[in-house]
Amino acid sequence: MKRLLTCLLLLLMVLLCLSACAKPADPPAAVTASAEPADPPETSTPATPPVTPEPEQTAEPTAPPEPDDPPEATDDPDPSPEISFDPIPDPTPSANSEYAQIDTTSPALLRGTGDMGQEYIDSIVFLGDSTTYGLKAYAVLTDGKKTKQVWTPSNGTLTLSYQGFVDIWYPDDEAEISIRTAVERKKPERMIITLGVNGISFMDKDYFISEYTDLVTSIQEISPKTQIILQSIFPIASNYEYQKDINNKKICEANTWILSVAETTGVKFLNTYVVLIGENDYMIDKYQNGDGLHLNEIGFQVVLDYIRTHGYPDTEE
């Protein structure tokens, strides 16, 4: 009997073991309601898209840089006039009787000649103020803006009353030296002096003539073979702003003073004024650069034409 009970117990235990082995496994903890969700993998968070840098911008539009050589003329360029180089008739007095007149019988006055040629122009040193500097600025001489024929201070202008002490920019070696030192170094073959337009605003006749005479005689002493030509002051145009101080009546009077300096020192006078003046007793508009005082390229070509056809007499070399 004990043996039978023992066998039944063993059988029951075997069945229980088999039942335990056949029971399904518990579900994973991750899916049970009580289980906390696992931390998401780092890759599950969407990555921030890369930011494409915007093109670099300035806060405000800037003006374009100025050119190295600012434009000197303010008007639209016109074609250069055709130059005939035919002798220009000697000037006749202006119809305006209020203006002083040049003595057309003066032995100092340069009169019409044939074309003296480009070599004649190339032999001249031009000493003067801002009305002379334009010869370089407009590149109307041989070698253009690199010409060595223009003598002015580095700022481009020269007042007659400063002639005794001001330094000019000497283009042969780019030094700043006095006018007299430059003459000593260069000993120019010919020199055209154009001064006085600034001076007439404050200089009286005696002061003006004294300064001009001192300049001319100094050059003669330093370089006696230099042919010196005193050029008239150019007229102003009707739109010039400061006519209370500088006007054509004063300019005409000062030109007679310059002629008297030429006569007393034995040099020549070039009355370029007459080829620039219009019927209204102002500079012809197409010859000015817009400010009423300075010539443009066309005006300088007219002046050079006049110089070529009113040459220094060879017999007086």
C-alpha positions in Angstrom: 0.0 0.0 0.0 2.8 2.4 0.9 4.4 1.6 -2.4 1.3 2.6 -4.3 1.0 5.9 -2.5 4.6 6.6 -3.2 4.1 5.9 -6.9 1.0 8.2 -7.0 2.9 11.0 -5.3 5.8 10.7 -7.8 3.3 10.7 -10.7 1.6 13.8 -9.2 5.0 15.6 -8.9 5.9 14.7 -12.5 2.6 16.2 -13.7 3.1 19.3 -11.7 6.5 19.7 -13.2 5.2 19.2 -16.7 2.4 21.8 -16.0 5.0 24.3 -14.8 7.2 23.9 -17.9 4.2 24.4 -20.2 3.1 27.8 -18.6 3.8 30.8 -21.0 6.5 33.3 -19.9 5.5 36.6 -18.3 5.3 39.5 -20.8 8.3 41.8 -20.8 8.2 44.6 -18.2 8.4 47.3 -20.9 4.9 46.6 -22.0 3.2 46.3 -18.6 1.1 49.2 -17.5 3.1 49.8 -14.4 6.5 49.8 -16.1 8.1 53.2 -16.7 9.0 53.9 -20.3 12.6 53.5 -21.1 14.5 56.7 -22.0 14.3 57.2 -25.8 17.5 56.6 -27.6 19.5 59.8 -28.5 18.7 59.3 -32.2 15.0 59.3 -31.5 15.1 63.2 -31.0 15.0 64.9 -34.3 18.3 66.6 -35.0 18.3 70.4 -35.5 18.8 71.0 -39.2 22.0 72.8 -40.1 21.7 76.5 -40.5 22.9 77.9 -43.8 24.6 81.2 -43.2 23.0 84.1 -45.0 25.1 86.2 -47.4 27.0 88.9 -45.6 25.2 92.2 -45.8 26.1 95.8 -44.9 23.8 97.7 -42.7 23.3 100.4 -45.3 24.3 100.8 -48.9 27.6 102.7 -49.2 28.6 105.1 -51.9 31.0 103.9 -54.5 34.6 104.9 -53.8 35.8 108.0 -55.5 38.2 107.4 -58.4 41.9 108.2 -58.0 41.5 111.1 -60.3 38.2 112.8 -59.8 36.6 114.1 -62.9 37.6 117.7 -63.3 34.9 118.7 -65.7 31.3 119.1 -64.6 29.7 119.2 -68.0 29.1 116.6 -70.6 32.1 116.1 -72.8 31.8 117.7 -76.2 33.8 116.8 -79.2 37.1 118.7 -79.3 37.0 121.5 -81.9 38.9 121.1 -85.1 42.0 123.2 -84.9 43.0 124.9 -88.2 46.1 126.7 -86.9 45.4 129.5 -89.3 46.5 132.9 -88.0 43.8 134.5 -85.8 43.2 138.2 -86.5 44.5 140.6 -84.0 41.8 141.4 -81.4 39.6 144.4 -81.7 38.5 146.3 -78.6 35.4 145.2 -76.8 32.1 147.1 -77.4 31.8 147.5 -73.6 33.4 150.9 -73.0 33.3 150.3 -69.2 36.1 147.7 -69.5 39.7 148.6 -69.8 41.2 147.9 -73.2 44.5 146.3 -74.2 46.7 148.6 -76.3 46.8 146.7 -79.6 49.8 148.8 -80.8 52.0 147.7 -77.9 55.3 146.2 -79.0 54.9 143.7 -76.2 51.7 142.2 -77.6 52.2 138.9 -79.5 50.4 139.1 -82.9 49.1 136.5 -85.3 51.7 134.2 -86.9 51.7 131.0 -88.8 51.4 127.7 -87.0 54.5 127.5 -84.8 54.0 123.7 -84.5 53.7 121.2 -81.7 57.4 121.5 -81.0 56.8 125.1 -80.0 54.1 124.0 -77.5 56.4 121.2 -76.2 59.1 123.8 -75.5 57.0 125.8 -73.1 56.8 125.6 -69.3 53.5 126.8 -68.0 53.7 128.5 -64.6 50.4 129.5 -63.0 47.4 129.0 -60.9 44.4 126.6 -61.1 43.6 128.0 -64.6 47.0 126.6 -65.6 46.7 123.3 -63.7 43.9 122.3 -66.1 46.4 121.8 -68.8 47.6 118.8 -66.8 44.2 117.7 -65.5 42.7 117.5 -69.0 45.8 115.9 -70.4 46.0 118.3 -73.4 49.8 118.5 -73.5 52.3 116.0 -74.7 52.6 113.1 -72.1 49.0 113.9 -70.9 48.6 113.8 -67.1 52.3 112.9 -66.8 53.4 116.1 -68.4 56.4 117.9 -66.9 55.4 121.2 -68.5 53.0 122.4 -65.8 54.4 124.2 -62.7 51.9 124.8 -59.9 51.9 124.2 -56.2 50.8 120.7 -55.2 47.3 121.9 -54.4 47.0 123.1 -58.0 46.6 126.9 -57.4 48.9 129.9 -56.9 48.1 133.4 -55.8 50.3 136.2 -57.2 51.0 137.6 -53.8 52.6 134.3 -52.8 55.0 134.1 -55.7 58.1 135.1 -53.6 57.9 132.3 -51.1 55.4 129.6 -52.2 56.8 126.1 -53.2 55.7 124.5 -56.5 55.6 120.9 -57.4 58.6 120.4 -59.6 57.7 117.5 -61.9 61.2 116.6 -63.1 62.1 115.1 -59.7 58.8 115.5 -57.9 60.3 117.9 -55.3 58.5 120.8 -53.8 60.8 123.8 -54.3 60.5 127.6 -54.9 59.8 129.0 -58.3 63.3 130.5 -58.5 64.9 127.2 -57.6 62.9 125.5 -60.3 64.0 128.0 -62.9 67.6 127.6 -61.8 67.4 123.8 -62.3 65.4 123.8 -65.5 66.5 127.0 -67.3 63.3 126.7 -69.5 63.5 127.6 -73.2 60.1 129.3 -73.0 57.8 130.1 -70.1 54.1 131.2 -70.1 53.0 132.8 -66.8 49.3 133.0 -66.0 48.7 134.6 -62.7 46.4 137.2 -61.1 42.8 135.9 -61.1 42.9 135.3 -57.3 44.9 138.5 -56.7 42.4 140.9 -58.3 40.0 140.2 -55.4 42.2 142.0 -52.9 45.3 143.5 -54.6 45.4 147.1 -55.9 47.3 148.1 -59.0 50.6 149.0 -57.4 50.7 145.8 -55.3 49.7 143.7 -58.3 52.3 145.2 -60.6 55.1 145.1 -57.9 54.6 141.3 -57.3 54.4 140.5 -61.0 57.5 142.6 -61.8 59.5 141.0 -59.0 58.6 137.5 -60.4 59.6 138.3 -64.0 62.8 140.1 -63.2 63.9 137.3 -60.8 63.4 134.7 -63.7 65.3 137.0 -66.0 68.2 137.2 -63.6 68.3 133.5 -63.1 67.8 132.4 -66.7 68.4 135.3 -69.1 67.8 133.2 -72.2 64.3 132.1 -71.2 61.7 133.6 -73.4 59.0 134.8 -71.0 55.3 135.3 -72.1 52.8 136.8 -69.7 49.4 135.5 -70.5 46.2 137.4 -69.9 43.8 136.3 -67.2 41.0 134.3 -68.7 37.4 135.8 -68.5 34.8 134.3 -66.3 31.4 132.9 -67.5 28.1 134.4 -66.5 27.4 131.7 -63.9 30.4 132.4 -61.8 29.3 132.7 -58.2 31.7 135.3 -56.8 31.4 138.1 -59.2 31.5 140.7 -56.5 35.2 139.8 -56.0 36.2 138.5 -59.4 34.5 139.8 -62.5 35.4 140.6 -66.1 35.7 144.3 -65.5 38.4 143.7 -62.9 40.0 141.1 -65.1 40.2 143.5 -68.1 41.8 146.1 -65.9 44.3 143.7 -64.5 45.2 142.5 -68.0 46.3 146.1 -68.8 48.5 145.9 -65.7 50.1 142.7 -66.9 50.7 144.3 -70.3 52.5 147.1 -68.6 54.7 144.7 -66.7 55.6 143.0 -70.0 56.5 146.4 -71.5 58.7 147.5 -68.6 60.5 144.2 -68.3 60.9 143.6 -72.1 58.9 140.3 -72.2 55.9 139.5 -74.3 52.1 139.6 -73.6 49.6 137.0 -74.9 46.0 138.3 -75.0 44.2 134.9 -74.9 41.2 136.7 -73.3 39.9 137.7 -76.7 39.4 134.1 -78.0 37.5 133.0 -74.9 35.1 136.0 -74.6 31.6 136.0 -76.0 29.4 138.8 -77.4 27.8 139.2 -73.9 31.2 140.0 -72.4 31.4 136.7 -70.6 33.4 133.5 -71.3 31.7 131.4 -74.0 29.9 128.7 -72.1 31.2 125.8 -74.2 34.7 126.6 -73.0 34.1 126.4 -69.3 33.9 123.4 -67.0 30.7 124.4 -65.2 32.0 126.6 -62.3 32.3 129.7 -64.4 36.0 130.2 -63.8 37.9 127.3 -65.2 38.3 126.0 -68.7 37.3 122.6 -69.9 39.2 120.5 -72.5 37.6 122.4 -75.4 38.6 125.8 -73.9 42.2 124.6 -73.4 42.4 123.4 -77.0 41.3 126.9 -78.1 44.0 128.5 -75.9 46.7 126.1 -77.3 45.6 127.0 -80.8 46.0 130.7 -80.0 49.4 130.1 -78.5 50.6 128.2 -81.6 49.4 130.9 -83.9 50.7 133.8 -81.8 54.3 132.7 -81.4 57.3 134.4 -79.9 59.2 135.9 -82.8 62.3 133.9 -83.8 64.2 137.1 -84.5 64.1 137.9 -80.8 65.5 134.7 -79.5 
